[in-house]
């Protein structure tokens, strides 16, 4: 039998506070769609940080011409409907995201991934690894 995760339950209770009708959670502008967008964008930003080898707003420790270079818009289809993402770019054009690959237009099973991540209480690095591995 699994023991309840009080930290995750408290976080979910805080997120759902004030969300009465199901549309506020699952609707077009609902909580789940917003969480999906933010989670994917953070995972993409973490991937770019790993690719470049240094954090945002930090001077590159390497003498490299490659750096962050804004983002490009992308719309992907999810179980909650279309989600507009800002996919980060690098100057050299060598960044190949794995969470949402180039030319990928559909996120399959993301809801299950998000719920599994919340259930395990993973860190940002763990979440990125989980999304890359699935």
N, CA, C and O atoms as CSV, one atom per row, in Angstrom:
chain,resi,resn,atom,element,x,y,z
A,1,UNK,N,N,0.849,-1.183,0.000
A,1,UNK,CA,C,0.000,0.000,0.000
A,1,UNK,C,C,0.887,1.236,0.000
A,1,UNK,O,O,1.873,1.295,0.735
A,2,UNK,N,N,0.548,2.210,-0.809
A,2,UNK,CA,C,1.363,3.412,-0.895
A,2,UNK,C,C,0.963,4.407,0.181
A,2,UNK,O,O,-0.208,4.529,0.541
A,3,UNK,N,N,1.965,5.112,0.681
A,3,UNK,CA,C,1.685,6.103,1.709
A,3,UNK,C,C,1.419,7.441,1.024
A,3,UNK,O,O,2.054,7.760,0.018
A,4,UNK,N,N,0.483,8.225,1.563
A,4,UNK,CA,C,0.164,9.498,0.915
A,4,UNK,C,C,1.335,10.466,0.995
A,4,UNK,O,O,2.045,10.525,2.000
A,5,UNK,N,N,1.523,11.221,-0.077
A,5,UNK,CA,C,2.593,12.206,-0.145
A,5,UNK,C,C,1.994,13.544,0.276
A,5,UNK,O,O,1.347,14.213,-0.529
A,6,UNK,N,N,2.205,13.937,1.528
A,6,UNK,CA,C,1.561,15.137,2.060
A,6,UNK,C,C,2.080,16.404,1.384
A,6,UNK,O,O,1.326,17.366,1.230
A,7,UNK,N,N,3.352,16.427,0.976
A,7,UNK,CA,C,3.900,17.599,0.297
A,7,UNK,C,C,3.204,17.809,-1.047
A,7,UNK,O,O,2.818,18.929,-1.383
A,8,UNK,N,N,3.046,16.739,-1.808
A,8,UNK,CA,C,2.373,16.824,-3.105
A,8,UNK,C,C,0.908,17.174,-2.921
A,8,UNK,O,O,0.368,17.993,-3.665
A,9,UNK,N,N,0.253,16.561,-1.933
A,9,UNK,CA,C,-1.153,16.860,-1.676
A,9,UNK,C,C,-1.345,18.322,-1.301
A,9,UNK,O,O,-2.297,18.958,-1.753
A,10,UNK,N,N,-0.446,18.860,-0.475
A,10,UNK,CA,C,-0.546,20.263,-0.074
A,10,UNK,C,C,-0.357,21.178,-1.278
A,10,UNK,O,O,-1.062,22.177,-1.416
A,11,UNK,N,N,0.588,20.841,-2.146
A,11,UNK,CA,C,0.818,21.639,-3.347
A,11,UNK,C,C,-0.393,21.599,-4.272
A,11,UNK,O,O,-0.811,22.636,-4.788
A,12,UNK,N,N,-0.956,20.423,-4.484
A,12,UNK,CA,C,-2.140,20.300,-5.333
A,12,UNK,C,C,-3.332,21.036,-4.732
A,12,UNK,O,O,-4.095,21.676,-5.456
A,13,UNK,N,N,-3.498,20.950,-3.402
A,13,UNK,CA,C,-4.585,21.678,-2.750
A,13,UNK,C,C,-4.434,23.177,-2.958
A,13,UNK,O,O,-5.419,23.874,-3.205
A,14,UNK,N,N,-3.206,23.678,-2.860
A,14,UNK,CA,C,-2.952,25.101,-3.067
A,14,UNK,C,C,-3.252,25.499,-4.518
A,14,UNK,O,O,-3.845,26.549,-4.762
A,15,UNK,N,N,-2.844,24.664,-5.479
A,15,UNK,CA,C,-3.102,24.967,-6.887
A,15,UNK,C,C,-4.600,24.959,-7.212
A,15,UNK,O,O,-5.076,25.777,-7.999
A,16,UNK,N,N,-5.327,24.035,-6.604
A,16,UNK,CA,C,-6.744,23.870,-6.920
A,16,UNK,C,C,-7.648,24.776,-6.098
A,16,UNK,O,O,-8.858,24.808,-6.321
A,17,UNK,N,N,-7.077,25.514,-5.149
A,17,UNK,CA,C,-7.872,26.400,-4.312
A,17,UNK,C,C,-8.565,27.453,-5.182
A,17,UNK,O,O,-7.919,28.163,-5.952
A,18,UNK,N,N,-9.861,27.538,-5.048
A,18,UNK,CA,C,-10.620,28.513,-5.828
A,18,UNK,C,C,-11.061,28.011,-7.191
A,18,UNK,O,O,-11.769,28.724,-7.903
A,19,UNK,N,N,-10.670,26.820,-7.572
A,19,UNK,CA,C,-11.091,26.232,-8.854
A,19,UNK,C,C,-12.320,25.375,-8.602
A,19,UNK,O,O,-12.203,24.212,-8.217
A,20,UNK,N,N,-13.495,25.945,-8.818
A,20,UNK,CA,C,-14.719,25.211,-8.554
A,20,UNK,C,C,-15.210,24.410,-9.760
A,20,UNK,O,O,-15.245,23.181,-9.700
A,21,UNK,N,N,-15.592,25.079,-10.858
A,21,UNK,CA,C,-16.089,24.279,-11.989
A,21,UNK,C,C,-14.937,23.546,-12.675
A,21,UNK,O,O,-13.799,24.015,-12.649
A,22,UNK,N,N,-15.224,22.409,-13.283
A,22,UNK,CA,C,-14.176,21.641,-13.970
A,22,UNK,C,C,-13.477,22.430,-15.077
A,22,UNK,O,O,-12.320,22.152,-15.392
A,23,UNK,N,N,-14.163,23.412,-15.674
A,23,UNK,CA,C,-13.553,24.200,-16.743
A,23,UNK,C,C,-12.336,24.977,-16.260
A,23,UNK,O,O,-11.425,25.243,-17.044
A,24,UNK,N,N,-12.307,25.348,-14.976
A,24,UNK,CA,C,-11.177,26.097,-14.438
A,24,UNK,C,C,-9.933,25.222,-14.315
A,24,UNK,O,O,-8.816,25.734,-14.233
A,25,UNK,N,N,-10.123,23.928,-14.302
A,25,UNK,CA,C,-8.987,23.004,-14.233
A,25,UNK,C,C,-8.687,22.429,-15.611
A,25,UNK,O,O,-7.529,22.382,-16.024
A,26,UNK,N,N,-9.715,21.994,-16.320
A,26,UNK,CA,C,-9.532,21.270,-17.576
A,26,UNK,C,C,-9.906,22.060,-18.820
A,26,UNK,O,O,-9.700,21.569,-19.929
A,27,UNK,N,N,-10.443,23.255,-18.680
A,27,UNK,CA,C,-10.943,24.025,-19.812
A,27,UNK,C,C,-9.848,24.625,-20.683
A,27,UNK,O,O,-8.658,24.387,-20.477
A,28,UNK,N,N,-10.291,25.420,-21.675
A,28,UNK,CA,C,-9.396,26.033,-22.657
A,28,UNK,C,C,-8.299,26.865,-22.000
A,28,UNK,O,O,-7.150,26.828,-22.440
A,29,UNK,N,N,-8.635,27.603,-20.967
A,29,UNK,CA,C,-7.656,28.424,-20.252
A,29,UNK,C,C,-7.466,27.898,-18.832
A,29,UNK,O,O,-7.194,28.666,-17.910
A,30,UNK,N,N,-7.609,26.588,-18.663
A,30,UNK,CA,C,-7.572,25.981,-17.345
A,30,UNK,C,C,-6.175,25.774,-16.778
A,30,UNK,O,O,-5.162,25.990,-17.442
A,31,UNK,N,N,-6.169,25.351,-15.536
A,31,UNK,CA,C,-4.941,25.140,-14.784
A,31,UNK,C,C,-4.044,24.077,-15.423
A,31,UNK,O,O,-2.833,24.276,-15.519
A,32,UNK,N,N,-4.609,22.969,-15.855
A,32,UNK,CA,C,-3.797,21.882,-16.417
A,32,UNK,C,C,-3.084,22.305,-17.698
A,32,UNK,O,O,-1.931,21.931,-17.914
A,33,UNK,N,N,-3.743,23.066,-18.533
A,33,UNK,CA,C,-3.122,23.538,-19.776
A,33,UNK,C,C,-1.980,24.502,-19.461
A,33,UNK,O,O,-0.925,24.440,-20.093
A,34,UNK,N,N,-2.182,25.390,-18.492
A,34,UNK,CA,C,-1.129,26.313,-18.084
A,34,UNK,C,C,0.060,25.598,-17.477
A,34,UNK,O,O,1.208,25.955,-17.742
A,35,UNK,N,N,-0.213,24.577,-16.655
A,35,UNK,CA,C,0.875,23.791,-16.063
A,35,UNK,C,C,1.654,23.043,-17.139
A,35,UNK,O,O,2.879,22.944,-17.070
A,36,UNK,N,N,0.950,22.525,-18.119
A,36,UNK,CA,C,1.609,21.818,-19.216
A,36,UNK,C,C,2.568,22.746,-19.948
A,36,UNK,O,O,3.714,22.381,-20.211
A,37,UNK,N,N,2.100,23.940,-20.273
A,37,UNK,CA,C,2.927,24.923,-20.979
A,37,UNK,C,C,4.169,25.264,-20.156
A,37,UNK,O,O,5.281,25.236,-20.685
A,38,UNK,N,N,4.003,25.579,-18.896
A,38,UNK,CA,C,5.134,25.992,-18.065
A,38,UNK,C,C,6.114,24.848,-17.838
A,38,UNK,O,O,7.326,25.063,-17.842
A,39,UNK,N,N,5.603,23.634,-17.640
A,39,UNK,CA,C,6.481,22.484,-17.417
A,39,UNK,C,C,7.326,22.197,-18.651
A,39,UNK,O,O,8.531,21.975,-18.535
A,40,UNK,N,N,6.707,22.199,-19.834
A,40,UNK,CA,C,7.440,21.905,-21.069
A,40,UNK,C,C,8.464,23.009,-21.350
A,40,UNK,O,O,9.599,22.718,-21.729
A,41,UNK,N,N,8.069,24.270,-21.167
A,41,UNK,CA,C,9.006,25.367,-21.414
A,41,UNK,C,C,10.190,25.337,-20.444
A,41,UNK,O,O,11.319,25.632,-20.838
A,42,UNK,N,N,9.943,24.984,-19.190
A,42,UNK,CA,C,11.055,24.872,-18.236
A,42,UNK,C,C,11.974,23.711,-18.587
A,42,UNK,O,O,13.194,23.816,-18.459
A,43,UNK,N,N,11.386,22.609,-19.028
A,43,UNK,CA,C,12.216,21.470,-19.434
A,43,UNK,C,C,13.063,21.835,-20.652
A,43,UNK,O,O,14.229,21.449,-20.726
A,44,UNK,N,N,12.495,22.571,-21.606
A,44,UNK,CA,C,13.248,23.008,-22.783
A,44,UNK,C,C,14.380,23.956,-22.381
A,44,UNK,O,O,15.490,23.859,-22.905
A,45,UNK,N,N,14.100,24.871,-21.453
A,45,UNK,CA,C,15.137,25.797,-20.990
A,45,UNK,C,C,16.261,25.035,-20.282
A,45,UNK,O,O,17.435,25.373,-20.435
A,46,UNK,N,N,15.898,24.009,-19.510
A,46,UNK,CA,C,16.920,23.203,-18.831
A,46,UNK,C,C,17.757,22.426,-19.843
A,46,UNK,O,O,18.962,22.258,-19.657
A,47,UNK,N,N,17.126,21.955,-20.904
A,47,UNK,CA,C,17.870,21.270,-21.966
A,47,UNK,C,C,18.880,22.201,-22.625
A,47,UNK,O,O,20.015,21.806,-22.888
A,48,UNK,N,N,18.462,23.451,-22.893
A,48,UNK,CA,C,19.372,24.411,-23.515
A,48,UNK,C,C,20.521,24.743,-22.566
A,48,UNK,O,O,21.659,24.899,-23.008
A,49,UNK,N,N,20.240,24.851,-21.284
A,49,UNK,CA,C,21.293,25.098,-20.298
A,49,UNK,C,C,22.304,23.954,-20.315
A,49,UNK,O,O,23.512,24.191,-20.280
A,50,UNK,N,N,21.821,22.735,-20.368
A,50,UNK,CA,C,22.712,21.574,-20.440
A,50,UNK,C,C,23.519,21.601,-21.734
A,50,UNK,O,O,24.716,21.315,-21.723
A,51,UNK,N,N,22.882,21.938,-22.834
A,51,UNK,CA,C,23.551,21.993,-24.135
A,51,UNK,C,C,24.668,23.037,-24.148
A,51,UNK,O,O,25.762,22.774,-24.648
A,52,UNK,N,N,24.391,24.217,-23.599
A,52,UNK,CA,C,25.377,25.300,-23.609
A,52,UNK,C,C,26.432,25.148,-22.510
A,52,UNK,O,O,27.566,25.602,-22.662
A,53,UNK,N,N,26.048,24.505,-21.404
A,53,UNK,CA,C,27.003,24.285,-20.323
A,53,UNK,C,C,27.052,25.381,-19.278
A,53,UNK,O,O,27.951,25.382,-18.437
A,54,UNK,N,N,26.116,26.312,-19.305
A,54,UNK,CA,C,26.060,27.350,-18.277
A,54,UNK,C,C,24.629,27.881,-18.152
A,54,UNK,O,O,23.830,27.784,-19.084
A,55,UNK,N,N,24.329,28.440,-16.984
A,55,UNK,CA,C,22.981,28.906,-16.666
A,55,UNK,C,C,22.651,30.219,-17.367
A,55,UNK,O,O,23.556,30.928,-17.806
A,56,UNK,N,N,21.373,30.549,-17.476
A,56,UNK,CA,C,20.984,31.830,-18.056
A,56,UNK,C,C,21.501,33.004,-17.215
A,56,UNK,O,O,21.647,32.885,-15.999
A,57,UNK,N,N,21.767,34.100,-17.853
A,57,UNK,CA,C,22.224,35.334,-17.203
A,57,UNK,C,C,23.588,35.182,-16.530
A,57,UNK,O,O,23.930,35.948,-15.628
A,58,UNK,N,N,24.353,34.205,-16.966
A,58,UNK,CA,C,25.710,33.998,-16.460
A,58,UNK,C,C,26.648,34.072,-17.652
A,58,UNK,O,O,26.352,33.554,-18.728
A,59,UNK,N,N,27.767,34.715,-17.448
A,59,UNK,CA,C,28.751,34.802,-18.524
A,59,UNK,C,C,29.312,33.409,-18.806
A,59,UNK,O,O,29.626,32.661,-17.881
A,60,UNK,N,N,29.432,33.075,-20.058
A,60,UNK,CA,C,29.920,31.760,-20.458
A,60,UNK,C,C,31.345,31.536,-19.959
A,60,UNK,O,O,32.225,32.362,-20.199
A,61,UNK,N,N,31.574,30.416,-19.262
A,61,UNK,CA,C,32.929,30.130,-18.802
A,61,UNK,C,C,33.858,29.730,-19.955
A,61,UNK,O,O,35.081,29.777,-19.821
A,62,UNK,N,N,33.276,29.346,-21.062
A,62,UNK,CA,C,34.046,28.937,-22.236
A,62,UNK,C,C,34.093,30.082,-23.237
A,62,UNK,O,O,33.171,30.896,-23.296
A,63,UNK,N,N,35.127,30.147,-23.998
A,63,UNK,CA,C,35.208,31.148,-25.070
A,63,UNK,C,C,34.515,30.579,-26.304
A,63,UNK,O,O,35.159,30.144,-27.259
A,64,UNK,N,N,33.189,30.596,-26.257
A,64,UNK,CA,C,32.391,30.021,-27.333
A,64,UNK,C,C,31.532,31.102,-27.967
A,64,UNK,O,O,31.079,32.018,-27.281
A,65,UNK,N,N,31.308,31.004,-29.248
A,65,UNK,CA,C,30.436,31.945,-29.942
A,65,UNK,C,C,28.965,31.585,-29.761
A,65,UNK,O,O,28.086,32.383,-30.088
A,66,UNK,N,N,28.691,30.392,-29.242
A,66,UNK,CA,C,27.319,29.941,-29.083
A,66,UNK,C,C,26.740,30.477,-27.775
A,66,UNK,O,O,27.386,30.411,-26.729
A,67,UNK,N,N,25.530,31.004,-27.840
A,67,UNK,CA,C,24.843,31.546,-26.673
A,67,UNK,C,C,23.344,31.443,-26.899
A,67,UNK,O,O,22.894,31.090,-27.989
A,68,UNK,N,N,22.581,31.751,-25.874
A,68,UNK,CA,C,21.135,31.794,-26.016
A,68,UNK,C,C,20.775,32.870,-27.037
A,68,UNK,O,O,21.433,33.906,-27.133
A,69,UNK,N,N,19.711,32.596,-27.797
A,69,UNK,CA,C,19.326,33.543,-28.839
A,69,UNK,C,C,17.807,33.638,-28.933
A,69,UNK,O,O,17.228,33.433,-29.999
A,70,UNK,N,N,17.170,33.950,-27.812
A,70,UNK,CA,C,15.722,34.119,-27.807
A,70,UNK,C,C,14.967,32.807,-27.920
A,70,UNK,O,O,15.441,31.758,-27.486
A,71,UNK,N,N,13.795,32.886,-28.507
A,71,UNK,CA,C,12.961,31.694,-28.643
A,71,UNK,C,C,12.126,31.815,-29.913
A,71,UNK,O,O,11.984,32.891,-30.494
A,72,UNK,N,N,11.588,30.685,-30.315
A,72,UNK,CA,C,10.696,30.683,-31.473
A,72,UNK,C,C,9.363,30.070,-31.043
A,72,UNK,O,O,9.342,29.151,-30.225
A,73,UNK,N,N,8.260,30.567,-31.584
A,73,UNK,CA,C,6.948,30.046,-31.196
A,73,UNK,C,C,6.669,28.691,-31.851
A,73,UNK,O,O,7.095,28.416,-32.973
A,74,UNK,N,N,5.942,27.864,-31.113
A,74,UNK,CA,C,5.558,26.558,-31.639
A,74,UNK,C,C,4.248,26.158,-30.971
A,74,UNK,O,O,4.089,26.327,-29.762
A,75,UNK,N,N,3.327,25.638,-31.739
A,75,UNK,CA,C,2.062,25.146,-31.195
A,75,UNK,C,C,2.059,23.633,-31.291
A,75,UNK,O,O,2.275,23.063,-32.361
A,76,UNK,N,N,1.810,22.988,-30.156
A,76,UNK,CA,C,1.728,21.529,-30.128
A,76,UNK,C,C,0.342,21.122,-29.639
A,76,UNK,O,O,-0.278,21.814,-28.831
A,77,UNK,N,N,-0.120,20.004,-30.136
A,77,UNK,CA,C,-1.412,19.463,-29.727
A,77,UNK,C,C,-1.220,18.566,-28.514
A,77,UNK,O,O,-0.364,17.682,-28.520
A,78,UNK,N,N,-2.016,18.794,-27.474
A,78,UNK,CA,C,-1.972,17.972,-26.272
A,78,UNK,C,C,-3.366,17.436,-26.004
A,78,UNK,O,O,-4.308,17.728,-26.741
A,79,UNK,N,N,-3.488,16.662,-24.960
A,79,UNK,CA,C,-4.796,16.139,-24.575
A,79,UNK,C,C,-5.722,17.257,-24.100
A,79,UNK,O,O,-6.941,17.086,-24.084
A,80,UNK,N,N,-5.149,18.406,-23.711
A,80,UNK,CA,C,-5.943,19.543,-23.269
A,80,UNK,C,C,-6.246,20.506,-24.410
A,80,UNK,O,O,-6.924,21.510,-24.191
A,81,UNK,N,N,-5.773,20.235,-25.604
A,81,UNK,CA,C,-5.949,21.120,-26.748
A,81,UNK,C,C,-4.612,21.706,-27.171
A,81,UNK,O,O,-3.571,21.286,-26.666
A,82,UNK,N,N,-4.618,22.674,-28.092
A,82,UNK,CA,C,-3.359,23.259,-28.562
A,82,UNK,C,C,-2.697,24.098,-27.470
A,82,UNK,O,O,-3.365,24.836,-26.746
A,83,UNK,N,N,-1.368,23.972,-27.364
A,83,UNK,CA,C,-0.586,24.733,-26.398
A,83,UNK,C,C,0.503,25.475,-27.165
A,83,UNK,O,O,1.270,24.871,-27.915
A,84,UNK,N,N,0.562,26.788,-26.971
A,84,UNK,CA,C,1.581,27.613,-27.610
A,84,UNK,C,C,2.822,27.644,-26.727
A,84,UNK,O,O,2.760,28.033,-25.561
A,85,UNK,N,N,3.948,27.228,-27.300
A,85,UNK,CA,C,5.210,27.174,-26.563
A,85,UNK,C,C,6.201,28.179,-27.121
A,85,UNK,O,O,6.125,28.565,-28.287
A,86,UNK,N,N,7.131,28.599,-26.274
A,86,UNK,CA,C,8.271,29.406,-26.689
A,86,UNK,C,C,9.491,28.503,-26.589
A,86,UNK,O,O,9.993,28.261,-25.491
A,87,UNK,N,N,9.969,28.007,-27.710
A,87,UNK,CA,C,11.097,27.075,-27.732
A,87,UNK,C,C,12.397,27.878,-27.805
A,87,UNK,O,O,12.593,28.647,-28.747
A,88,UNK,N,N,13.287,27.709,-26.820
A,88,UNK,CA,C,14.532,28.484,-26.817
A,88,UNK,C,C,15.457,28.079,-27.963
A,88,UNK,O,O,15.441,26.938,-28.424
A,89,UNK,N,N,16.262,29.043,-28.409
A,89,UNK,CA,C,17.202,28.819,-29.518
A,89,UNK,C,C,18.614,29.193,-29.084
A,89,UNK,O,O,18.810,29.930,-28.119
A,90,UNK,N,N,19.589,28.670,-29.816
A,90,UNK,CA,C,20.967,29.090,-29.610
A,90,UNK,C,C,21.476,29.716,-30.900
A,90,UNK,O,O,20.925,29.474,-31.974
A,91,UNK,N,N,22.523,30.517,-30.794
A,91,UNK,CA,C,23.021,31.264,-31.963
A,91,UNK,C,C,23.570,30.369,-33.054
A,91,UNK,O,O,23.404,30.659,-34.239
A,92,UNK,N,N,24.220,29.289,-32.670
A,92,UNK,CA,C,24.829,28.413,-33.673
A,92,UNK,C,C,23.807,27.484,-34.335
A,92,UNK,O,O,24.107,26.855,-35.349
A,93,UNK,N,N,22.610,27.397,-33.767
A,93,UNK,CA,C,21.590,26.523,-34.344
A,93,UNK,C,C,21.858,25.048,-34.124
A,93,UNK,O,O,21.369,24.211,-34.882
A,94,UNK,N,N,22.635,24.714,-33.089
A,94,UNK,CA,C,22.985,23.319,-32.827
A,94,UNK,C,C,22.106,22.682,-31.757
A,94,UNK,O,O,22.232,21.486,-31.497
A,95,UNK,N,N,21.228,23.447,-31.137
A,95,UNK,CA,C,20.378,22.923,-30.074
A,95,UNK,C,C,19.277,22.059,-30.669
A,95,UNK,O,O,18.472,22.528,-31.473
A,96,UNK,N,N,19.248,20.804,-30.270
A,96,UNK,CA,C,18.229,19.838,-30.707
A,96,UNK,C,C,17.423,19.407,-29.484
A,96,UNK,O,O,17.854,18.499,-28.772
A,97,UNK,N,N,16.268,20.022,-29.210
A,97,UNK,CA,C,15.493,19.649,-28.025
A,97,UNK,C,C,14.985,18.216,-28.121
A,97,UNK,O,O,14.710,17.706,-29.207
A,98,UNK,N,N,14.868,17.577,-26.950
A,98,UNK,CA,C,14.344,16.210,-26.928
A,98,UNK,C,C,12.954,16.133,-26.311
A,98,UNK,O,O,12.213,15.190,-26.588
A,99,UNK,N,N,12.584,17.110,-25.477
A,99,UNK,CA,C,11.248,17.098,-24.875
A,99,UNK,C,C,10.200,17.293,-25.962
A,99,UNK,O,O,9.228,16.541,-26.041
A,100,UNK,N,N,10.401,18.299,-26.792
A,100,UNK,CA,C,9.562,18.536,-27.968
A,100,UNK,C,C,10.537,18.681,-29.133
A,100,UNK,O,O,11.133,19.739,-29.338
A,101,UNK,N,N,10.682,17.611,-29.879
A,101,UNK,CA,C,11.658,17.591,-30.976
A,101,UNK,C,C,11.269,18.569,-32.086
A,101,UNK,O,O,10.114,18.981,-32.193
A,102,UNK,N,N,12.241,18.927,-32.895
A,102,UNK,CA,C,11.958,19.768,-34.053
A,102,UNK,C,C,10.949,19.055,-34.946
A,102,UNK,O,O,11.029,17.843,-35.147
A,103,UNK,N,N,10.014,19.810,-35.472
A,103,UNK,CA,C,8.937,19.339,-36.333
A,103,UNK,C,C,7.907,18.460,-35.621
A,103,UNK,O,O,6.982,17.970,-36.268
A,104,UNK,N,N,8.038,18.249,-34.321
A,104,UNK,CA,C,7.046,17.481,-33.568
A,104,UNK,C,C,5.855,18.387,-33.280
A,104,UNK,O,O,6.034,19.514,-32.819
A,105,UNK,N,N,4.665,17.917,-33.541
A,105,UNK,CA,C,3.465,18.724,-33.367
A,105,UNK,C,C,2.490,18.157,-32.346
A,105,UNK,O,O,1.456,18.775,-32.087
A,106,UNK,N,N,2.780,17.019,-31.767
A,106,UNK,CA,C,1.851,16.396,-30.829
A,106,UNK,C,C,2.609,15.866,-29.622
A,106,UNK,O,O,3.650,15.226,-29.761
A,107,UNK,N,N,2.072,16.142,-28.427
A,107,UNK,CA,C,2.629,15.590,-27.189
A,107,UNK,C,C,1.714,14.462,-26.733
A,107,UNK,O,O,0.611,14.710,-26.246
A,108,UNK,N,N,2.160,13.254,-26.886
A,108,UNK,CA,C,1.358,12.086,-26.527
A,108,UNK,C,C,1.576,11.739,-25.056
A,108,UNK,O,O,2.715,11.659,-24.595
A,109,UNK,N,N,0.498,11.536,-24.330
A,109,UNK,CA,C,0.583,11.047,-22.969
A,109,UNK,C,C,1.224,12.007,-21.981
A,109,UNK,O,O,1.709,11.567,-20.939
A,110,UNK,N,N,1.242,13.288,-22.268
A,110,UNK,CA,C,1.890,14.228,-21.366
A,110,UNK,C,C,1.161,14.307,-20.023
A,110,UNK,O,O,1.792,14.504,-18.985
A,111,UNK,N,N,-0.155,14.155,-20.043
A,111,UNK,CA,C,-0.914,14.209,-18.800
A,111,UNK,C,C,-0.428,13.137,-17.831
A,111,UNK,O,O,-0.249,13.406,-16.643
A,112,UNK,N,N,-0.215,11.930,-18.331
A,112,UNK,CA,C,0.273,10.847,-17.478
A,112,UNK,C,C,1.668,11.148,-16.947
A,112,UNK,O,O,1.975,10.837,-15.795
A,113,UNK,N,N,2.515,11.750,-17.778
A,113,UNK,CA,C,3.864,12.111,-17.351
A,113,UNK,C,C,3.819,13.153,-16.243
A,113,UNK,O,O,4.525,13.035,-15.241
A,114,UNK,N,N,2.988,14.171,-16.426
A,114,UNK,CA,C,2.892,15.243,-15.436
A,114,UNK,C,C,2.399,14.690,-14.103
A,114,UNK,O,O,2.952,15.021,-13.054
A,115,UNK,N,N,1.375,13.858,-14.134
A,115,UNK,CA,C,0.859,13.281,-12.897
A,115,UNK,C,C,1.892,12.404,-12.210
A,115,UNK,O,O,1.998,12.420,-10.983
A,116,UNK,N,N,2.653,11.639,-12.982
A,116,UNK,CA,C,3.695,10.798,-12.395
A,116,UNK,C,C,4.782,11.648,-11.751
A,116,UNK,O,O,5.291,11.289,-10.690
A,117,UNK,N,N,5.143,12.755,-12.363
A,117,UNK,CA,C,6.164,13.641,-11.814
A,117,UNK,C,C,5.690,14.261,-10.508
A,117,UNK,O,O,6.450,14.334,-9.542
A,118,UNK,N,N,4.438,14.709,-10.470
A,118,UNK,CA,C,3.903,15.276,-9.235
A,118,UNK,C,C,3.824,14.221,-8.138
A,118,UNK,O,O,4.113,14.511,-6.977
A,119,UNK,N,N,3.442,13.022,-8.492
A,119,UNK,CA,C,3.307,11.956,-7.505
A,119,UNK,C,C,4.646,11.603,-6.865
A,119,UNK,O,O,4.694,11.230,-5.693
A,120,UNK,N,N,5.725,11.717,-7.623
A,120,UNK,CA,C,7.041,11.367,-7.097
A,120,UNK,C,C,7.766,12.541,-6.469
A,120,UNK,O,O,8.790,12.344,-5.814
A,121,UNK,N,N,7.264,13.771,-6.649
A,121,UNK,CA,C,7.899,14.947,-6.073
A,121,UNK,C,C,9.313,15.170,-6.589
A,121,UNK,O,O,10.221,15.454,-5.808
A,122,UNK,N,N,9.504,15.043,-7.897
A,122,UNK,CA,C,10.837,15.126,-8.486
A,122,UNK,C,C,11.367,16.544,-8.565
A,122,UNK,O,O,10.595,17.503,-8.573
A,123,UNK,N,N,12.690,16.677,-8.623
A,123,UNK,CA,C,13.328,17.975,-8.840
A,123,UNK,C,C,13.278,18.318,-10.319
A,123,UNK,O,O,12.881,17.495,-11.145
A,124,UNK,N,N,13.688,19.549,-10.649
A,124,UNK,CA,C,13.680,19.979,-12.048
A,124,UNK,C,C,14.581,19.092,-12.897
A,124,UNK,O,O,14.223,18.729,-14.017
A,125,UNK,N,N,15.736,18.746,-12.369
A,125,UNK,CA,C,16.659,17.876,-13.109
A,125,UNK,C,C,16.050,16.490,-13.304
A,125,UNK,O,O,16.182,15.900,-14.376
A,126,UNK,N,N,15.381,15.964,-12.266
A,126,UNK,CA,C,14.731,14.658,-12.383
A,126,UNK,C,C,13.592,14.703,-13.399
A,126,UNK,O,O,13.407,13.766,-14.175
A,127,UNK,N,N,12.823,15.805,-13.390
A,127,UNK,CA,C,11.716,15.957,-14.332
A,127,UNK,C,C,12.263,15.971,-15.767
A,127,UNK,O,O,11.705,15.323,-16.653
A,128,UNK,N,N,13.337,16.701,-15.987
A,128,UNK,CA,C,13.931,16.753,-17.321
A,128,UNK,C,C,14.376,15.358,-17.755
A,128,UNK,O,O,14.119,14.951,-18.888
A,129,UNK,N,N,15.039,14.627,-16.862
A,129,UNK,CA,C,15.481,13.279,-17.190
A,129,UNK,C,C,14.327,12.358,-17.481
A,129,UNK,O,O,14.396,11.528,-18.388
A,130,UNK,N,N,13.252,12.501,-16.706
A,130,UNK,CA,C,12.072,11.665,-16.924
A,130,UNK,C,C,11.449,11.951,-18.277
A,130,UNK,O,O,11.096,11.024,-19.006
A,131,UNK,N,N,11.310,13.236,-18.625
A,131,UNK,CA,C,10.697,13.589,-19.903
A,131,UNK,C,C,11.574,13.171,-21.083
A,131,UNK,O,O,11.061,12.794,-22.136
A,132,UNK,N,N,12.886,13.238,-20.910
A,132,UNK,CA,C,13.788,12.819,-21.992
A,132,UNK,C,C,13.739,11.312,-22.194
A,132,UNK,O,O,13.874,10.829,-23.319
A,133,UNK,N,N,13.545,10.560,-21.099
A,133,UNK,CA,C,13.595,9.104,-21.185
A,133,UNK,C,C,12.324,8.466,-21.681
A,133,UNK,O,O,12.344,7.307,-22.097
A,134,UNK,N,N,11.212,9.187,-21.652
A,134,UNK,CA,C,9.934,8.572,-22.036
A,134,UNK,C,C,9.639,8.819,-23.482
A,134,UNK,O,O,8.606,8.378,-23.986
